[in-house]
Amino acid sequence: MKLKHLEGLLGDLQQFSNPKVELEQYPTGPHIASRMIYTAENSFDDISGKVVADFGCGCGTLGVASSLLGAEHVVGIDIDPQSLEIASQNAEDLEVGINFIWSDIKNLKLRGPLVDTVVMNPPFGTRKKGSDMEFLCMALKVASRAVYSLHKTTTREHIKRTALRDYGAKSAEVLCELRFDVPQLYKFHKKKEVDVAVDLWRFVP
Ligand SMILES: C[S@@+](CC[C@H](N)C(=O)[O-])C[C@H]1O[C@@H](n2cnc3c(N)ncnc32)[C@H](O)[C@@H]1O
């Protein structure tokens, strides 16, 4: 599938109707999501024929993109049942088979060589300090091949050091720096959109 086609399909997905501030529910837009999964597939061969887990899947964008690019099996995990309902509808609309698990990431029981690749846009940790690191720690335990994740650029050194030293990653590489538009979902945002510099990472567990 061509990149533009993928981006177009992701642009039609339903997104959070009532985003929950405490869970940092803002979607990965179709431009970034399509490029993230396309790069994972075309530059690293980490998607097609692989078992992919979408951590904090929200409305399912990254998992759906992985399925569309030929993942053998996709599982989406989120703590919020309402998001999982939307994600399930999105998967049905595009006729892709995804399994969903309702769980807090820190309690996830998936282990071993079952999952090849984890893709995620975790909470940045602005509402619950350390939630970004909880996601990364679990992703590196679960994935056997690669972890793709978005983190604020301001946390770059901390992410790298912690992944390599404390979470046992073999490598931690920033693939590119992006501008991430967090829509004005929350009353405390004064501007229409909050523009955040974000790194796209690839970790090898
Ligand atoms: C920034 S949103 C990303 C949503 C989606 N992955 C996307 O890319 O559009 C973060 C997601 O993580 C979920 N989340 C937050 N804390 C969580 C936790 N402890 N366990 C599982 N999911 C969580 C939220 O419900 C939300 O769907």
The ligand as an SDF file (V2000), in Angstrom:
LIG
                    3D

 27 29  0  0  0  0  0  0  0  0999 V2000
   -1.7220    9.9390   23.4970 C   0  0  0  0  0  0  0  0  0  0  0  0
   -3.0720    8.8310   23.4930 S   0  0  0  0  0  0  0  0  0  0  0  0
   -2.6630    7.8820   22.0370 C   0  0  0  0  0  0  0  0  0  0  0  0
   -3.8470    7.1880   21.4450 C   0  0  0  0  0  0  0  0  0  0  0  0
   -3.5720    6.3430   20.2050 C   0  0  0  0  0  0  0  0  0  0  0  0
   -2.5270    5.3750   20.4270 N   0  0  0  0  0  0  0  0  0  0  0  0
   -3.2000    7.1680   19.0240 C   0  0  0  0  0  0  0  0  0  0  0  0
   -2.0270    7.0720   18.6460 O   0  0  0  0  0  0  0  0  0  0  0  0
   -4.0220    7.8680   18.4820 O   0  0  0  0  0  0  0  0  0  0  0  0
   -2.6230    7.7690   24.8680 C   0  0  0  0  0  0  0  0  0  0  0  0
   -3.5330    6.5650   25.0790 C   0  0  0  0  0  0  0  0  0  0  0  0
   -3.0480    5.8150   26.2060 O   0  0  0  0  0  0  0  0  0  0  0  0
   -4.1410    5.3720   26.9840 C   0  0  0  0  0  0  0  0  0  0  0  0
   -3.6440    5.1730   28.3480 N   0  0  0  0  0  0  0  0  0  0  0  0
   -3.2960    6.1170   29.2450 C   0  0  0  0  0  0  0  0  0  0  0  0
   -2.8340    5.5500   30.3750 N   0  0  0  0  0  0  0  0  0  0  0  0
   -2.8920    4.2020   30.1760 C   0  0  0  0  0  0  0  0  0  0  0  0
   -2.5300    3.0680   30.9640 C   0  0  0  0  0  0  0  0  0  0  0  0
   -1.9980    3.2080   32.1750 N   0  0  0  0  0  0  0  0  0  0  0  0
   -2.7120    1.8480   30.4570 N   0  0  0  0  0  0  0  0  0  0  0  0
   -3.2320    1.6930   29.1960 C   0  0  0  0  0  0  0  0  0  0  0  0
   -3.5990    2.7170   28.4150 N   0  0  0  0  0  0  0  0  0  0  0  0
   -3.4290    3.9630   28.8880 C   0  0  0  0  0  0  0  0  0  0  0  0
   -5.1750    6.4700   26.8510 C   0  0  0  0  0  0  0  0  0  0  0  0
   -6.4750    6.0150   27.1320 O   0  0  0  0  0  0  0  0  0  0  0  0
   -4.9810    6.9000   25.3890 C   0  0  0  0  0  0  0  0  0  0  0  0
   -5.8200    6.1600   24.5390 O   0  0  0  0  0  0  0  0  0  0  0  0
  1  2  1  0
  2  3  1  0
  2 10  1  0
  3  4  1  0
  4  5  1  0
  5  6  1  0
  5  7  1  0
  7  8  2  0
  7  9  1  0
 10 11  1  0
 11 12  1  0
 11 26  1  0
 12 13  1  0
 13 14  1  0
 13 24  1  0
 14 15  1  0
 14 23  1  0
 15 16  2  0
 16 17  1  0
 17 18  1  0
 17 23  2  0
 18 19  1  0
 18 20  2  0
 20 21  1  0
 21 22  2  0
 22 23  1  0
 24 25  1  0
 24 26  1  0
 26 27  1  0
M  CHG  2   2   1   9  -1
M  END
$$$$
